[in-house]
Amino acid sequence: MTTQNKRLIYFIATIAILLLIPLILMQFSKAVDWKISDFIVMGVLLIGTGLLCGLVLRKAKNVKQKIVLCGLIFLIFLIIWVELAVGILN
């Protein structure tokens, strides 16, 4: 198995573990109330963010570009996440 395939498997496993957190919390608290669509949307957001950062890390020329572009991708992820959670732009 190549290094890139191992990295992708670890990446997907990490996302699965992150998505298990709200699933487990739903068993103990009524405050966490995710639907299947919430899990799908967050999975797509996490996969998209990770793959975009991975692409930036492979293609960007210098460290400063990598940091700025990954930071921008992460900031966009956070804005989308907050908007979906509480609707700050309404």
PyMOL commands that set and color helices and strands:
alter all, ss='L'
color gray80, all
select helices_A, chain A and resi 3-28+36-59+63-86
alter helices_A, ss='H'
color red, helices_A
deselect
rebuild
show_as cartoon
